[in-house]
Amino acid sequence: MQHALSPSALLDRRRILASLLATATLTFAAAGPAFAQTAPSPTNGATMQLTQTWDKVFPRSERVDHQKVTFTNRYGITLVGDLYLPKDRGARRLPAIAVGGPFGAVKEQSSGLYAQTMAERGFVTLAFDPSYTGESGGSPRNVASPDINTEDFSAAIDYLGRHASVDRERLGILGICGWGGMALNAVAVDKRVKAVAVSTMYDMTRLMSRGYNDSVTPQQRTHTLEQLSHQRWTDAANGTPAYGPRMNDLKGGEAQFLVDYHDYYRTPRGFHPRAVNSNGSWTITTPLSFMNMPILTYIKEIAPRPILFVHGERAHSRYFSETAYAAAAEPKELVIVPGASHTDLYDKVDVIPFDRFADFFGKNL
């Protein structure tokens, strides 16, 4: 299995992620306003206008009750989530799972699909928008943080553990793509969580600091940090952060995994207007904290609680799960889905091994 990406594919993906790991990635910022996006409107808990209609990219299940909920993390940011409960729950207290990801997605996409499907299998689930994105609060918009986004998972656990239908001694976390790494980081410190599963996982701190397949040189890293540091002067002078180019635009000739991202986020299959990956971009300086805070440093401290890693056989990102699995302590399990690409595990219900997830959480919660 060959996971290495060509240099051109690496540069393309870095540009699309706005991770700024190549020496030329800030040229669009220096070129002037024509290359910058208008900053998204800020959102906060006092002015939230939450969508009450069903606007997911997947059909609603008749076997599950759905509620829009809000909760606050320890930084005071109001998060918005979709709570899914089995209709046949009765008065029982059930095990519960907080679901997040992918990086740059919203709860109306993959995390909501996973949450609703796991609710069909008997779990209370909560899919949520991370801080600064989607319907959740936080300003400026479309910025990510390895610390705050890790906290978002624990805030979701706060909410679930106080819900009348939930047994707070049976709480789990499920992270998808970039939120897989956040999930593992959260569980390492949050001992209330009894089990964690990750699907098609990315470690975003590793990606932004080292590039794909750890290909970034020390000189490139230094140059990138110099550019990001100078970008702060521009942002400070303007009083607002600059944003990168719109995510997942294709110009032709891209590597297949970039086409796969476009085919999910930018087509009716998975497009959602509130998703950064569908309809926006990250702040240019988003990578700063990611480049300095490796989130999987303490992955061994998840033990003795179990971890399930699920990844596609053909996924360009497969090495993230394989190396995290190797670094983790027992009990752990790695499931490689035959023939699956990275984005196949976003929404292809005939490919995602939901029975394995249900069995894992059923045994461990």
C-alpha positions in Angstrom: 0.0 0.0 0.0 1.5 3.3 -1.1 0.5 6.3 1.0 3.1 8.9 -0.2 1.7 11.8 -2.2 3.4 13.6 -5.0 4.9 17.1 -4.3 2.3 18.7 -6.4 -0.5 17.0 -4.5 1.1 18.1 -1.2 1.2 21.7 -2.2 -2.3 21.6 -3.6 -3.7 20.2 -0.3 -1.8 22.6 1.8 -3.2 25.5 -0.2 -6.7 24.1 0.1 -6.4 23.5 3.8 -4.8 27.0 4.2 -2.2 25.3 6.4 0.4 27.4 4.7 3.2 24.8 4.8 4.7 25.7 1.4 6.8 28.8 0.9 4.5 30.4 -1.5 1.2 30.0 0.3 0.9 33.5 1.6 1.3 35.1 -1.8 -2.5 35.5 -2.2 -2.6 37.6 1.0 0.2 39.9 -0.2 -1.5 40.4 -3.5 -4.4 42.4 -2.0 -8.1 42.3 -1.4 -9.0 40.6 -4.6 -7.7 37.3 -3.2 -9.3 37.7 0.3 -12.7 36.5 1.4 -15.1 38.7 3.3 -15.0 37.7 7.0 -18.1 35.6 8.0 -20.6 37.3 10.3 -19.8 36.8 14.0 -22.2 34.7 16.0 -22.7 34.6 19.8 -25.0 33.0 22.3 -27.1 36.1 22.6 -28.1 36.5 19.0 -28.2 32.9 17.7 -31.0 32.2 15.3 -31.0 28.4 15.2 -32.4 26.5 12.2 -35.4 24.5 13.2 -36.1 22.8 9.9 -34.4 19.6 8.8 -31.5 20.8 6.7 -29.2 17.8 6.9 -27.5 16.3 3.9 -28.9 12.9 4.9 -32.6 11.7 5.3 -34.3 11.9 8.7 -34.8 8.5 10.5 -38.3 7.6 11.7 -36.7 5.5 14.4 -35.1 8.5 16.2 -36.2 11.6 17.9 -34.2 14.8 17.1 -33.8 18.0 19.1 -31.7 21.1 18.5 -29.8 21.9 21.7 -27.2 24.4 23.1 -24.5 24.1 25.7 -21.5 26.1 26.8 -17.8 25.1 27.0 -15.5 26.2 29.7 -14.3 29.2 27.6 -17.8 30.5 27.6 -18.6 29.7 24.0 -22.1 28.5 23.2 -22.1 25.4 21.1 -25.1 24.2 19.1 -25.8 20.5 18.6 -28.3 18.0 17.3 -29.4 15.5 19.9 -30.6 12.1 18.7 -32.6 9.7 20.9 -34.0 6.3 20.1 -37.8 6.5 19.9 -38.1 3.2 21.9 -36.0 4.4 24.8 -38.8 4.5 27.3 -37.7 5.5 30.8 -34.3 3.8 30.6 -31.0 5.7 31.0 -28.9 4.9 27.9 -25.3 5.0 27.0 -24.4 8.2 25.1 -21.8 9.2 22.5 -20.6 12.7 21.5 -19.8 12.9 17.8 -17.6 15.5 16.0 -16.0 16.1 12.7 -14.7 16.2 10.0 -12.4 19.2 10.2 -14.3 22.1 8.5 -17.6 20.3 8.4 -20.9 20.9 10.3 -23.2 18.7 12.2 -25.6 18.5 9.3 -23.0 16.5 7.4 -21.0 13.4 8.5 -21.2 13.8 12.3 -25.0 14.0 12.1 -25.2 10.9 9.9 -23.0 9.0 12.4 -25.0 10.3 15.3 -28.4 9.4 13.9 -27.3 6.0 12.8 -25.8 5.2 16.2 -29.1 6.4 17.8 -30.9 3.9 15.7 -28.7 1.3 17.4 -29.7 2.3 20.9 -27.4 5.2 21.9 -28.2 8.8 22.8 -25.9 10.8 20.6 -24.9 14.4 20.2 -23.4 15.8 17.0 -22.2 19.4 17.4 -20.7 22.3 15.6 -17.2 23.1 17.0 -16.5 26.6 18.4 -16.3 29.4 15.8 -18.1 27.3 13.1 -21.5 26.4 11.9 -24.3 27.5 14.3 -22.0 27.6 17.3 -20.7 30.8 18.8 -17.3 32.3 18.9 -15.7 35.3 17.0 -13.9 35.6 14.7 -15.6 33.0 12.5 -13.9 30.0 10.9 -10.9 29.7 13.2 -9.8 26.4 14.8 -7.8 25.7 17.9 -6.4 22.3 19.2 -7.1 23.4 22.7 -10.6 24.9 22.4 -11.8 22.2 19.9 -10.6 19.5 22.3 -12.6 21.2 25.0 -15.7 21.2 22.8 -15.8 17.4 23.1 -15.7 17.6 26.9 -18.4 20.3 26.9 -20.5 17.8 24.9 -19.9 15.2 27.5 -20.9 17.8 30.2 -24.2 18.1 28.4 -24.8 14.4 27.8 -24.0 13.4 31.3 -26.7 15.7 32.7 -29.4 14.6 30.4 -32.3 12.7 31.9 -32.1 9.9 29.3 -28.4 9.3 29.7 -26.4 7.1 32.1 -23.4 9.3 32.9 -21.3 6.3 33.7 -21.6 5.1 30.1 -20.2 8.0 28.0 -18.2 7.6 24.8 -16.8 9.8 22.0 -16.6 9.3 18.3 -14.4 11.6 16.1 -14.3 11.7 12.3 -11.4 12.9 10.2 -9.7 15.9 11.8 -11.9 15.6 14.9 -10.6 12.0 15.3 -7.4 13.5 16.7 -9.3 16.0 18.8 -11.4 13.0 20.2 -8.3 11.1 21.2 -6.8 14.2 22.8 -10.0 14.9 24.8 -10.3 11.3 26.1 -6.7 11.3 27.2 -7.5 14.0 29.8 -11.3 13.5 30.3 -11.5 10.4 32.5 -15.3 10.4 32.4 -15.2 9.0 28.9 -15.2 5.2 28.9 -14.4 4.5 25.2 -13.4 6.3 22.1 -13.7 5.5 18.4 -12.2 7.4 15.4 -13.1 7.1 11.7 -10.8 8.1 8.8 -8.7 10.0 11.3 -6.4 13.0 10.8 -4.0 14.4 13.3 -4.3 18.1 12.3 -1.4 19.2 14.5 0.9 16.7 12.7 -0.4 17.7 9.3 0.0 21.5 9.8 3.4 21.2 11.4 4.9 18.5 9.3 2.9 18.3 6.1 1.6 15.1 4.5 3.9 12.1 5.3 6.0 14.4 7.5 7.6 15.9 4.4 8.1 19.5 5.6 11.7 20.4 6.3 12.8 22.5 9.3 13.6 25.4 6.9 10.1 25.3 5.4 8.6 25.2 8.9 10.6 28.3 9.9 9.7 30.1 6.8 6.0 29.4 7.3 6.1 30.6 10.9 7.8 33.8 9.8 5.1 34.4 7.2 2.3 33.6 9.7 4.0 35.9 12.3 4.0 38.8 9.8 0.4 38.1 8.9 -0.5 39.0 12.5 0.8 42.5 11.9 -1.6 42.8 8.9 -4.5 41.3 10.9 -3.8 43.6 13.9 -3.7 46.7 11.6 -7.0 45.7 10.0 -8.7 44.7 13.2 -9.9 41.5 11.6 -8.3 38.3 10.4 -7.7 37.6 6.7 -9.1 34.5 5.2 -7.6 32.0 2.7 -9.1 31.0 -0.6 -12.4 29.1 -0.7 -12.0 25.5 0.3 -12.1 22.6 -2.2 -12.0 24.6 -5.4 -10.7 22.6 -8.3 -8.6 24.0 -11.2 -7.9 20.7 -12.9 -5.1 18.1 -12.6 -5.5 17.6 -8.8 -4.7 14.4 -7.0 -7.7 12.0 -6.6 -8.1 12.7 -2.9 -8.6 16.4 -3.6 -11.2 15.5 -6.2 -12.8 13.3 -3.5 -13.0 16.2 -1.1 -14.6 18.4 -3.8 -17.1 15.7 -4.7 -18.3 15.5 -1.1 -18.3 19.1 0.1 -19.0 21.0 -3.1 -21.7 18.9 -4.7 -25.3 18.0 -3.6 -23.9 14.9 -2.1 -22.5 16.8 1.0 -22.7 20.5 0.4 -23.9 22.6 3.3 -23.9 26.4 3.3 -22.6 26.7 6.8 -19.6 24.3 6.4 -16.2 25.9 6.0 -15.3 23.1 3.6 -18.3 23.8 1.4 -18.7 27.5 1.4 -15.9 29.3 3.1 -12.3 29.3 4.3 -10.2 29.3 7.5 -8.4 32.4 8.8 -4.8 32.5 7.4 -3.3 32.3 10.9 -5.3 29.3 12.0 -2.3 27.0 11.7 -0.3 28.8 14.4 -1.3 26.9 17.5 -1.6 23.6 15.6 2.1 23.9 14.6 3.1 24.1 18.2 0.8 21.8 20.1 1.0 18.1 19.2 -2.3 16.7 20.4 -1.5 13.0 20.5 1.5 13.3 22.9 -0.4 11.6 25.7 -2.4 9.0 23.7 -1.1 6.2 25.9 -3.0 7.7 28.9 -6.3 6.7 27.3 -5.6 3.2 28.5 -7.1 1.1 30.1 -10.1 2.6 28.2 -10.4 1.0 24.7 -9.8 2.7 21.4 -11.3 1.7 18.0 -9.5 3.0 14.9 -11.4 2.7 11.5 -9.8 3.7 8.3 -10.2 3.1 4.6 -7.7 0.8 2.8 -7.2 3.3 -0.1 -7.3 6.4 2.0 -4.4 8.9 1.6 -4.7 9.5 5.3 -4.5 5.9 6.4 -1.0 6.4 8.0 -2.5 8.8 10.6 -4.6 5.9 12.1 -1.8 3.4 11.7 0.8 5.5 13.6 -1.7 6.5 16.3 -2.7 2.9 16.7 1.0 2.0 17.1 1.5 4.7 19.7 -1.6 3.9 21.8 -1.6 1.4 24.6 -3.9 -1.6 24.8 -6.8 -2.2 24.6 -7.0 -1.0 21.0 -8.3 -2.2 17.7 -7.5 -1.1 14.1 -10.1 -1.9 11.4 -9.1 -1.3 7.8 -12.2 -1.1 5.5 -11.4 -2.9 2.2 -11.4 -0.7 -0.9 -12.5 2.5 1.0 -11.1 5.9 0.4 -11.0 8.7 3.0 -14.3 10.3 2.1 -16.1 7.0 1.6 -16.3 6.9 5.4 -18.0 10.3 5.5 -21.4 9.2 4.2 -21.4 5.8 2.4 -23.7 3.8 4.7 -22.9 0.6 2.9 -19.2 1.1 3.5 -19.0 2.6 7.0 -18.9 -0.3 9.5 -21.6 0.9 11.7 -22.1 -2.6 13.2 -18.5 -2.5 14.3 -19.0 0.9 16.0 -22.2 -0.3 17.6 -20.5 -3.5 18.9 -17.5 -1.6 20.2 -19.6 0.9 22.1 -22.1 -1.7 23.2 -19.4 -3.8 24.8 -17.5 -0.9 26.4 -20.2 1.6 27.6 
